[in-house]
Amino acid sequence: MTISANDRRKTYVGNGVATAFPGPRAFLASHIQVFTGTHPVYSLVPPSQYTVTGLRANTSTVTFNAAPALNRDVLILRTVPLDQPADITNQGAFLPEIHEDAFDYRVMQLQQLLDSGMQLVQDPDSGEFVWDAKGSRIIRVGDAKGDADAVNFRTVLVLIEQIQNGGGSVGIAPKFWSFEGDGEVTDFPLAGADVLDALFYDTALEKTAGAGDYLVSKPGDFQILPGGEGVAPAIRFTTAPADGQRGFTTLRGYARPWIGQPPIYTVAPRIISVTGNVTLGGDMHNTLILANSPNPITITMRANTGGSADWKEGQFFSVMQVGAGQVTLAVEGGGGQLNVPAGFEAKTRAQRSIISATNIAPDADAWLAAGDLLRVTSVPDLQCFELIDRTVLLTANIATGNGKDSLVLPYGLLLDTVANGGIYATLSTAQASGTPLTIDVNRNGTSILATKLTFDSNERSTTTAATPPVLVAGGDVLAKGDEITIDVDQVGTAGARGLRVYLVGQRAS
């Protein structure tokens, strides 16, 4: 059959009711691919969810098992292999249909290539021949290097940051040219000029030839001419400078050229996933690495060798332990320097921990590790405050009463648990008998104990009491400036002496 148009692509919009849609001419059901979605994002529909009929006819029919949803785009594509399945032998019967199908198959392949790829077409507005991506994204474009390279999004972000930081590679350096007139020549070459706007040029001519009394020329007095093949750009004066009349023009610089290494850009980090040991080069700067391994792994920072993959000062990466396997940071070769805070190791603490490494001295392969690192010290540093019964001498018996001692906390304190000795009291001499000696601890006049500190008879510490103390809710959190006081609520027989109360915990502010 004849093929007068490219019928490879059929598009429809579902109404929630229709299940059958006309498709392109096809020889096999496997040559039909069906997509649904919302332009430009589509999902491939598995062949089990539709059937194709009308094969080898002018049009096929695609019938869904269930009607596409209302306003859901339906895209039907003919996709044939790039092969030649027809085998026409010598001295065989001439069967026109076989030859016709072979020709149709070849045209289908050409239509597929034309429909799938970018095309070189003529822009109707400019008349130029341009590549037409047909509204689709172009992915995996490399970073631009040359002036005529295509630009990806990453390059644009870097370029913007370079401009914000003072220029980058887009600056125009100042240039100076001088000339002398002869009364006839109006054009003077400007070798190396790369700007054609006259407003960028400061131009002056002598008022009197040879006198050095320069007067500024306004842009209307001259124009800048573009150069050509082997011909430099030029400045053209409306009136030729007089014989011996000297002049000059300066191209003002703007967006000063970047000097030194390019700035470290702060675009959104790249995210990659690893499942085993890996060595990272400088191209992994500003990357978040998801370490998804059931077993411990090591991430090694490549040692600098003077090549393009070297790490630069200030470059960094981060690691998140996604799997159960702990992540360890190391410098390649066992050399270099990996700086870790005292009491910690260059390892993740637990799942979901995030740590980072920053290069602080490239020549020495020196790095700084930070973040949720594994703590080496098993017992945290503790602070201890002591309150003493100051109302009696050490040789005198303790009596009931309030405000036996007071203390204003110089910083916040998070008390350790009662079981670990976060709050307890001692005596120099125990009482022999009677009701338990009972002590209360107050914060700004309010008790922090639901069950008070008690001394059993003949015991010199509350840690051995039959009834241990219990803190009220929030009683373990003491703030900077809180006034702590102690009271003796109850005594047994006389004889208890030398009361001391201890508050033990971590500094909280």
RODO-2510 file (C-alpha; in nm, 4 decimals, decimal comma):
residues 509
     n   res          X          Y          Z
     1     m     0,0000     0,0000     0,0000
     2     t     0,1104     0,3587    -0,0413
     3     i     0,2190     0,5657     0,2596
     4     s     0,1491     0,9353     0,2154
     5     a     0,2173     1,0610     0,5708
     6     n     0,4006     0,9669     0,8890
     7     d     0,1376     0,7824     1,0922
     8     r     0,3759     0,6416     1,3538
     9     r     0,2388     0,8507     1,6437
    10     k    -0,1276     0,8652     1,7539
    11     t    -0,2403     1,0754     2,0503
    12     y    -0,5763     1,0847     2,2276
    13     v    -0,7332     1,2072     2,5520
    14     g    -0,9234     0,9537     2,7609
    15     n    -1,2810     1,0183     2,8731
    16     g    -1,3051     0,7415     3,1311
    17     v    -1,5407     0,5400     2,9051
    18     a    -1,3725     0,4632     2,5697
    19     t    -1,1426     0,1623     2,5603
    20     a    -1,0656     0,1310     2,1839
    21     f    -0,8346     0,3744     2,0026
    22     p    -0,7131     0,3682     1,6378
    23     g    -0,3413     0,3004     1,6115
    24     p    -0,0836     0,3197     1,3309
    25     r    -0,0414     0,0526     1,0641
    26     a     0,1639    -0,2347     1,2063
    27     f     0,2688    -0,5864     1,1136
    28     l     0,3017    -0,7313     1,4654
    29     a     0,1428    -0,6500     1,8020
    30     s     0,4957    -0,6202     1,9472
    31     h     0,5504    -0,3251     1,7117
    32     i     0,2947    -0,1213     1,9089
    33     q     0,3885     0,0602     2,2307
    34     v     0,1243     0,2342     2,4434
    35     f     0,1844     0,5130     2,6957
    36     t    -0,0492     0,7036     2,9278
    37     g     0,0127     1,0123     3,1377
    38     t     0,0113     1,3876     3,1119
    39     h     0,2335     1,5564     2,8549
    40     p     0,5322     1,5497     2,8640
    41     v     0,5542     1,2715     3,1261
    42     y     0,4208     0,9281     3,0242
    43     s     0,4307     0,5750     3,1647
    44     l     0,4662     0,2661     2,9462
    45     v     0,1539     0,0472     2,9614
    46     p     0,2324    -0,3283     2,9899
    47     p     0,1064    -0,5284     2,6867
    48     s    -0,1033    -0,7394     2,9246
    49     q    -0,3302    -0,4371     2,9819
    50     y    -0,4384    -0,4007     2,6164
    51     t    -0,4810    -0,5924     2,2918
    52     v    -0,3875    -0,4953     1,9344
    53     t    -0,6067    -0,5936     1,6398
    54     g    -0,6190    -0,4956     1,2724
    55     l    -0,2595    -0,5925     1,2053
    56     r    -0,1363    -0,5418     0,8448
    57     a    -0,4399    -0,3250     0,7746
    58     n    -0,4257     0,0498     0,7067
    59     t    -0,4759     0,1165     1,0794
    60     s    -0,4578    -0,0994     1,3878
    61     t    -0,6861    -0,0830     1,6935
    62     v    -0,5632    -0,0721     2,0535
    63     t    -0,8240    -0,1902     2,3057
    64     f    -0,7562    -0,1338     2,6767
    65     n    -0,8752    -0,3806     2,9377
    66     a    -0,9965    -0,0790     3,1384
    67     a    -1,0789     0,2636     2,9969
    68     p    -0,8097     0,5305     3,0491
    69     a    -0,9117     0,7858     3,3114
    70     l    -1,0808     1,1133     3,2242
    71     n    -0,8349     1,3681     3,0752
    72     r    -0,5573     1,1072     3,0745
    73     d    -0,3345     1,1396     2,7655
    74     v    -0,2974     0,8276     2,5510
    75     l     0,0068     0,7970     2,3228
    76     i     0,0318     0,5067     2,0760
    77     l     0,3669     0,4581     1,8999
    78     r     0,4752     0,2188     1,6295
    79     t     0,8272     0,0972     1,7136
    80     v     0,9777    -0,1490     1,4675
    81     p     1,3216    -0,3140     1,4987
    82     l     1,5944    -0,1726     1,2738
    83     d     1,6326    -0,4962     1,0783
    84     q     1,5336    -0,6568     0,7466
    85     p     1,3024    -0,9565     0,8066
    86     a     1,1976    -1,0119     0,4417
    87     d     1,3908    -1,2778     0,2505
    88     i     1,3258    -1,2621    -0,1271
    89     t     1,4937    -1,5569    -0,3051
    90     n     1,5900    -1,6093    -0,6690
    91     q     1,3411    -1,7803    -0,9044
    92     g     1,0629    -1,7584    -0,6500
    93     a     0,7115    -1,6462    -0,7274
    94     f     0,6639    -1,2703    -0,7502
    95     l     0,4222    -1,1894    -0,4706
    96     p     0,3498    -0,8153    -0,4767
    97     e     0,2264    -0,8135    -0,1190
    98     i     0,5602    -0,9418     0,0121
    99     h     0,7504    -0,6713    -0,1746
   100     e     0,4982    -0,4058    -0,0734
   101     d     0,5277    -0,5036     0,2915
   102     a     0,9073    -0,4927     0,2691
   103     f     0,8907    -0,1396     0,1253
   104     d     0,6378    -0,0365     0,3918
   105     y     0,8620    -0,1796     0,6641
   106     r     1,1556     0,0261     0,5427
   107     v     0,9433     0,3434     0,5321
   108     m     0,8208     0,2698     0,8848
   109     q     1,1841     0,2549     1,0021
   110     l     1,2627     0,5869     0,8334
   111     q     0,9545     0,7499     0,9851
   112     q     1,0586     0,6155     1,3256
   113     l     1,4067     0,7662     1,2963
   114     l     1,2621     1,0960     1,1771
   115     d     1,0083     1,1047     1,4604
   116     s     1,2454     0,9942     1,7375
   117     g     1,5511     1,2115     1,6776
   118     m     1,6236     1,5808     1,6609
   119     q     1,6028     1,7243     1,3100
   120     l     1,8008     1,9890     1,1291
   121     v     1,5285     2,2248     1,0086
   122     q     1,5075     2,5809     0,8824
   123     d     1,3886     2,8417     1,1325
   124     p     1,1070     3,0285     0,9523
   125     d     1,1848     3,3491     1,1449
   126     s     1,5597     3,3746     1,0924
   127     g     1,6093     3,1472     0,7934
   128     e     1,8886     2,9644     0,9815
   129     f     1,9155     2,5865     0,9936
   130     v     1,8708     2,4755     1,3554
   131     w     1,8294     2,1519     1,5530
   132     d     1,4703     2,0946     1,6613
   133     a     1,4261     1,8909     1,9829
   134     k     1,0466     1,9032     1,9342
   135     g     0,9819     2,0377     2,2819
   136     s     1,1606     1,7520     2,4587
   137     r     1,4371     1,7886     2,7171
   138     i     1,7930     1,7067     2,6119
   139     i     1,9517     1,5099     2,8955
   140     r     2,3087     1,4177     2,9966
   141     v     2,4635     1,7259     2,8323
   142     g     2,8254     1,7688     2,9437
   143     d     2,9635     2,0845     3,1025
   144     a     3,0370     2,3543     2,8454
   145     k     3,4063     2,4100     2,7633
   146     g     3,4186     2,6005     2,4348
   147     d     3,2458     2,9256     2,3369
   148     a     3,0127     2,7406     2,0973
   149     d     2,9260     2,4515     2,3314
   150     a     2,5686     2,3793     2,4412
   151     v     2,5062     2,4823     2,8028
   152     n     2,3532     2,2554     3,0661
   153     f     2,1743     2,3716     3,3824
   154     r     2,4795     2,3069     3,6005
   155     t     2,6987     2,5291     3,3799
   156     v     2,4399     2,8078     3,3972
   157     l     2,4361     2,7970     3,7789
   158     v     2,8171     2,8076     3,7937
   159     l     2,8232     3,0979     3,5468
   160     i     2,5699     3,2925     3,7550
   161     e     2,7755     3,2395     4,0704
   162     q     3,0958     3,3454     3,8948
   163     i     2,9279     3,6686     3,7866
   164     q     2,7976     3,7287     4,1396
   165     n     3,1493     3,6711     4,2764
   166     g     3,3051     3,9237     4,0441
   167     g     3,3369     3,8013     3,6915
   168     g     3,4498     3,4474     3,6269
   169     s     3,5479     3,3952     3,2638
   170     v     3,2950     3,6429     3,1224
   171     g     3,4818     3,9654     3,2018
   172     i     3,5943     4,2168     2,9383
   173     a     3,9468     4,3467     3,0080
   174     p     4,0179     4,7202     2,9455
   175     k     4,1978     4,7991     2,6183
   176     f     4,3667     5,1173     2,4824
   177     w     4,4399     5,2354     2,1273
   178     s     4,5964     5,5614     2,0019
   179     f     4,6050     5,7117     1,6545
   180     e     4,7005     6,0268     1,4610
   181     g     4,4995     6,1866     1,1820
   182     d     4,6098     6,3053     0,8372
   183     g     4,3020     6,5088     0,7465
   184     e     4,1627     6,2357     0,5193
   185     v     4,1421     5,8971     0,7006
   186     t     3,8264     5,8437     0,9077
   187     d     3,8780     5,4769     1,0069
   188     f     4,1410     5,3582     1,2567
   189     p     4,1887     4,9871     1,3432
   190     l     4,1130     4,8580     1,6936
   191     a     4,3043     4,5290     1,7093
   192     g     4,1522     4,2910     1,9639
   193     a     3,8308     4,4894     2,0166
   194     d     3,5437     4,2545     2,1051
   195     v     3,2616     4,4993     2,1823
   196     l     3,0714     4,6889     1,9110
   197     d     2,8635     4,9213     2,1283
   198     a     3,0138     5,2726     2,1107
   199     l     2,8881     5,3485     2,4626
   200     f     3,1631     5,1232     2,6019
   201     y     3,4401     5,3375     2,4503
   202     d     3,5935     5,6556     2,6002
   203     t     3,7308     5,8516     2,3039
   204     a     3,9116     6,1867     2,2849
   205     l     4,0821     6,4053     2,0163
   206     e     4,3210     6,6984     2,0534
   207     k     4,1573     7,0370     2,0122
   208     t     4,4800     7,1650     1,8541
   209     a     4,7135     6,9252     1,6726
   210     g     5,0171     6,8467     1,8881
   211     a     4,8967     7,0551     2,1843
   212     g     4,7805     6,7649     2,4029
   213     d     4,4555     6,9466     2,4846
   214     y     4,2249     6,6487     2,4498
   215     l     3,8502     6,6913     2,4303
   216     v     3,6040     6,4038     2,4793
   217     s     3,4186     6,2818     2,1693
   218     k     3,0587     6,1802     2,2173
   219     p     2,9337     5,8500     2,0674
   220     g     2,7507     6,0340     1,7898
   221     d     3,0895     6,1583     1,6627
   222     f     3,2102     5,8037     1,5934
   223     q     3,0949     5,4447     1,5544
   224     i     3,2562     5,1028     1,5980
   225     l     3,2812     4,8863     1,2883
   226     p     3,2965     4,5049     1,3121
   227     g     3,5993     4,3305     1,1687
   228     g     3,6036     4,0704     0,8970
   229     e     3,8269     3,7959     0,7617
   230     g     4,1789     3,9243     0,8357
   231     v     4,0481     4,2739     0,9110
   232     a     4,0405     4,4165     1,2653
   233     p     3,7419     4,6119     1,4020
   234     a     3,7754     4,9877     1,3609
   235     i     3,6580     5,3210     1,4979
   236     r     3,5083     5,5485     1,2316
   237     f     3,4831     5,9247     1,2863
   238     t     3,2110     6,1297     1,1213
   239     t     3,4770     6,3916     1,0365
   240     a     3,8360     6,2907     0,9609
   241     p     4,0808     6,4081     1,2324
   242     a     4,3070     6,6889     1,1113
   243     d     4,6647     6,6344     0,9981
   244     g     4,8770     6,5665     1,3093
   245     q     4,5725     6,5670     1,5411
   246     r     4,6247     6,2880     1,7955
   247     g     4,3532     6,0831     1,9596
   248     f     4,2866     5,7738     2,1676
   249     t     4,0023     5,5428     2,2615
   250     t     3,9666     5,3143     2,5652
   251     l     3,7381     5,0138     2,5961
   252     r     3,6190     5,0158     2,9545
   253     g     3,6435     4,6800     3,1327
   254     y     3,3435     4,5371     3,3104
   255     a     3,2734     4,2258     3,5242
   256     r     3,6416     4,2056     3,6182
   257     p     3,8146     3,8859     3,5053
   258     w     3,8475     3,6221     3,7745
   259     i     4,2032     3,5818     3,9027
   260     g     4,3153     3,2675     4,0786
   261     q     4,1155     2,9469     4,1007
   262     p     3,7448     2,9536     4,0127
   263     p     3,5221     3,0011     4,3183
   264     i     3,3671     2,7002     4,4897
   265     y     3,0099     2,6950     4,3641
   266     t     2,7225     2,6255     4,6009
   267     v     2,4638     2,4710     4,3742
   268     a     2,2314     2,1963     4,5005
   269     p     2,4302     1,8819     4,5882
   270     r     2,4405     1,5824     4,3609
   271     i     2,3030     1,2656     4,5250
   272     i     2,4407     0,9180     4,4531
   273     s     2,4006     0,5770     4,6175
   274     v     2,6788     0,3269     4,6960
   275     t     2,6621    -0,0280     4,8309
   276     g     3,0316    -0,1015     4,8899
   277     n     3,3781     0,0477     4,9370
   278     v     3,4487     0,3440     4,7092
   279     t     3,7293     0,5958     4,6440
   280     l     3,6253     0,9554     4,5748
   281     g     3,8055     1,2134     4,3597
   282     g     3,7545     1,5892     4,3388
   283     d     3,4670     1,5461     4,0934
   284     m     3,2566     1,4311     4,3902
   285     h     3,2622     1,7773     4,5499
   286     n     2,9255     1,8858     4,6888
   287     t     2,7848     1,5317     4,6689
   288     l     2,5563     1,3578     4,9185
   289     i     2,6420     0,9859     4,9243
   290     l     2,3735     0,7438     5,0404
   291     a     2,5610     0,4447     5,1843
   292     n     2,3094     0,1621     5,1531
   293     s     2,4957    -0,1500     5,2621
   294     p     2,4113    -0,4213     5,5165
   295     n     2,7840    -0,4532     5,5963
   296     p     3,0443    -0,1952     5,7097
   297     i     3,2039    -0,0025     5,4221
   298     t     3,4896     0,2452     5,3830
   299     i     3,4746     0,5652     5,1802
   300     t     3,8260     0,6716     5,0843
   301     m     3,9309     1,0233     4,9851
   302     r     4,1652     0,9997     4,6852
   303     a     4,5176     1,1282     4,7529
   304     n     4,6107     1,4265     4,5348
   305     t     4,8643     1,3555     4,2584
   306     g     4,8647     1,6848     4,0677
   307     g     4,5995     1,5733     3,8177
   308     s     4,2588     1,7037     3,7199
   309     a     4,0859     1,4713     3,9693
   310     d     4,2600     1,6329     4,2687
   311     w     4,0602     1,7741     4,5581
   312     k     4,0759     2,1527     4,6092
   313     e     4,0792     2,3450     4,9323
   314     g     3,7281     2,3880     5,0727
   315     q     3,5713     2,1121     4,8641
   316     f     3,3584     1,8645     5,0564
   317     f     3,1106     1,5769     5,0479
   318     s     2,8587     1,4253     5,2897
   319     v     2,7616     1,0661     5,3685
   320     m     2,4356     0,9311     5,5082
   321     q     2,4326     0,5769     5,6515
   322     v     2,1131     0,4374     5,4995
   323     g     2,1783     0,0678     5,5539
   324     a     2,2879    -0,1211     5,8643
   325     g     2,6553    -0,1108     5,7589
   326     q     2,8613     0,1512     5,9416
   327     v     3,0567     0,3979     5,7221
   328     t     3,4261     0,4725     5,7888
   329     l     3,6165     0,7623     5,6294
   330     a     3,9833     0,7201     5,5315
   331     v     4,2527     0,8966     5,3273
   332     e     4,3979     0,6937     5,0390
   333     g     4,7295     0,5229     5,1071
   334     g     4,7057     0,5614     5,4830
   335     g     4,8852     0,8956     5,4641
   336     g     4,7433     1,2435     5,4773
   337     q     4,5619     1,3718     5,7818
   338     l     4,2041     1,3119     5,8895
   339     n     4,1128     1,5535     6,1701
   340     v     3,8376     1,4298     6,4025
   341     p     3,7070     1,5986     6,7207
   342     a     3,8510     1,4589     7,0446
   343     g     3,6491     1,1662     7,1772
   344     f     3,5107     1,0716     6,8331
   345     e     3,6008     0,8485     6,5371
   346     a     3,5608     0,9136     6,1626
   347     k     3,2614     0,6804     6,1464
   348     t     2,8852     0,7164     6,1357
   349     r     2,7180     0,6755     6,4737
   350     a     2,4110     0,4798     6,3577
   351     q     2,1611     0,4431     6,0741
   352     r     2,0413     0,7805     5,9371
   353     s     2,3575     0,9474     6,0716
   354     i     2,5084     1,2082     5,8369
   355     i     2,8777     1,2932     5,8451
   356     s     3,0887     1,5113     5,6165
   357     a     3,4515     1,5563     5,5121
   358     t     3,6080     1,8863     5,4000
   359     n     3,9496     1,9259     5,2384
   360     i     4,1470     2,1841     5,4386
   361     a     4,4965     2,1429     5,2850
   362     p     4,5136     1,9782     4,9397
   363     d     4,8948     1,9523     4,9264
   364     a     4,8986     1,7603     5,2565
   365     d     4,5821     1,5581     5,1857
   366     a     4,4428     1,7024     5,5085
   367     w     4,0724     1,6626     5,5836
   368     l     3,8285     1,7628     5,8569
   369     a     3,5491     1,5216     5,9561
   370     a     3,2309     1,6504     6,1196
   371     g     2,8674     1,5610     6,1790
   372     d     2,6997     1,2756     6,3659
   373     l     3,0256     1,0897     6,4361
   374     l     3,0750     0,7805     6,6523
   375     r     3,1653     0,8794     7,0070
   376     v     3,4638     0,6957     7,1564
   377     t     3,4081     0,8023     7,5186
   378     s     3,1380     0,5732     7,6605
   379     v     3,0734     0,7876     7,9714
   380     p     2,9967     1,1556     7,9122
   381     d     3,1732     1,4265     8,1132
   382     l     2,9717     1,4941     8,4292
   383     q     2,9435     1,8007     8,6521
   384     c     2,8851     1,7819     9,0280
   385     f     2,7381     2,0430     9,2644
   386     e     2,7479     1,9963     9,6420
   387     l     2,5186     2,1528     9,9060
   388     i     2,6092     2,1338    10,2789
   389     d     2,3997     2,1816    10,5936
   390     r     2,5508     2,5118    10,6991
   391     t     2,3189     2,5739    10,9954
   392     v     2,5145     2,3505    11,2365
   393     l     2,8751     2,2579    11,2992
   394     l     3,0080     1,9261    11,1810
   395     t     3,0166     1,8144    11,5439
   396     a     2,6507     1,9110    11,6055
   397     n     2,3403     1,7032    11,5380
   398     i     2,1222     1,7783    11,2355
   399     a     1,7833     1,9393    11,3067
   400     t     1,4752     1,9887    11,0898
   401     g     1,4402     2,3158    10,8985
   402     n     1,4337     2,4834    10,5603
   403     g     1,7097     2,6523    10,3627
   404     k     1,9990     2,4553    10,5108
   405     d     2,2068     2,5638    10,2072
   406     s     2,1491     2,7356     9,8732
   407     l     2,3218     2,7520     9,5347
   408     v     2,2539     2,9523     9,2147
   409     l     2,3500     2,7416     8,9123
   410     p     2,6095     2,9068     8,6845
   411     y     2,4859     2,7020     8,3869
   412     g     2,2141     2,4533     8,2995
   413     l     2,2394     2,0975     8,4255
   414     l     2,0740     1,7785     8,3065
   415     l     2,0739     1,5417     8,6043
   416     d     2,1783     1,1829     8,5524
   417     t     1,9290     0,9134     8,6533
   418     v     1,8778     0,8399     9,0233
   419     a     2,0112     0,4896     8,9681
   420     n     2,3340     0,6357     8,8231
   421     g     2,3750     0,8801     9,1120
   422     g     2,2158     1,1878     8,9619
   423     i     2,0946     1,3020     9,3054
   424     y     2,1931     1,1624     9,6474
   425     a     2,3039     1,2672     9,9984
   426     t     2,5614     1,1541    10,2577
   427     l     2,6296     1,1907    10,6336
   428     s     2,9522     1,1983    10,8279
   429     t     2,7681     1,0268    11,1170
   430     a     2,4529     0,8159    11,0782
   431     q     2,1565     0,8269    11,3155
   432     a     2,1099     0,5134    11,5228
   433     s     1,7328     0,4648    11,5107
   434     g     1,3915     0,6221    11,4685
   435     t     1,2052     0,7484    11,1661
   436     p     1,4111     0,7883    10,8464
   437     l     1,6045     1,1121    10,8126
   438     t     1,4301     1,2852    10,5177
   439     i     1,5860     1,5503    10,2908
   440     d     1,4141     1,7650    10,0208
   441     v     1,5755     1,9505     9,7283
   442     n     1,4049     2,2588     9,5861
   443     r     1,4354     2,4538     9,2630
   444     n     1,3354     2,8185     9,3093
   445     g     1,1348     2,7168     9,6177
   446     t     0,9582     2,4142     9,4636
   447     s     1,0619     2,0535     9,5318
   448     i     1,2074     1,8545     9,2438
   449     l     1,1412     1,5264     9,4291
   450     a     0,8186     1,3267     9,4246
   451     t     0,9794     1,0855     9,6738
   452     k     1,2296     1,2541     9,9056
   453     l     1,5863     1,1495     9,9870
   454     t     1,5893     0,9247    10,2969
   455     f     1,8539     0,7745    10,5236
   456     d     1,7785     0,4409    10,6878
   457     s     1,9070     0,3943    11,0414
   458     n     2,2794     0,3320    11,0669
   459     e     2,3212     0,4239    10,6963
   460     r     2,5373     0,7170    10,5850
   461     s     2,4132     0,7362    10,2214
   462     t     2,0736     0,7631    10,0556
   463     t     2,1969     0,5323     9,7799
   464     t     2,1379     0,2369    10,0140
   465     a     1,7917     0,3475    10,1335
   466     a     1,5068     0,0998    10,1122
   467     t     1,2990     0,3650     9,9352
   468     p     1,4974     0,5387     9,6576
   469     p     1,4127     0,8976     9,5636
   470     v     1,1961     0,9800     9,2604
   471     l     1,2242     1,3027     9,0593
   472     v     0,9108     1,4921     8,9580
   473     a     0,8451     1,5274     8,5833
   474     g     1,1052     1,7733     8,4513
   475     g     1,2886     1,7686     8,7824
   476     d     1,6070     1,6514     8,6092
   477     v     1,6316     1,9634     8,3917
   478     l     1,7847     2,2550     8,5826
   479     a     1,8382     2,5893     8,4108
   480     k     2,1109     2,8473     8,4425
   481     g     2,0200     3,0864     8,7265
   482     d     1,7984     2,8380     8,9135
   483     e     1,8373     2,8653     9,2938
   484     i     1,8772     2,5226     9,4525
   485     t     1,8051     2,4841     9,8271
   486     i     1,7913     2,1882    10,0663
   487     d     1,5532     2,1218    10,3612
   488     v     1,5597     1,8688    10,6429
   489     d     1,1977     1,7547    10,6690
   490     q     1,2310     1,4792    10,9314
   491     v     1,4851     1,3311    11,1732
   492     g     1,4847     1,0186    11,3885
   493     t     1,6839     0,9940    11,7096
   494     a     1,9504     1,2554    11,7597
   495     g     2,2934     1,1754    11,6268
   496     a     2,2956     1,2392    11,2490
   497     r     2,5704     1,4817    11,1537
   498     g     2,7550     1,6266    10,8460
   499     l     2,4802     1,6418    10,5799
   500     r     2,5865     1,6847    10,2164
   501     v     2,3620     1,6729     9,9048
   502     y     2,5038     1,6077     9,5554
   503     l     2,3627     1,6999     9,2101
   504     v     2,5404     1,5167     8,9241
   505     g     2,4743     1,5570     8,5512
   506     q     2,5774     1,6937     8,2142
   507     r     2,6167     2,0605     8,1437
   508     a     2,3192     2,1692     7,9359
   509     s     2,3969     2,5324     7,8494
***
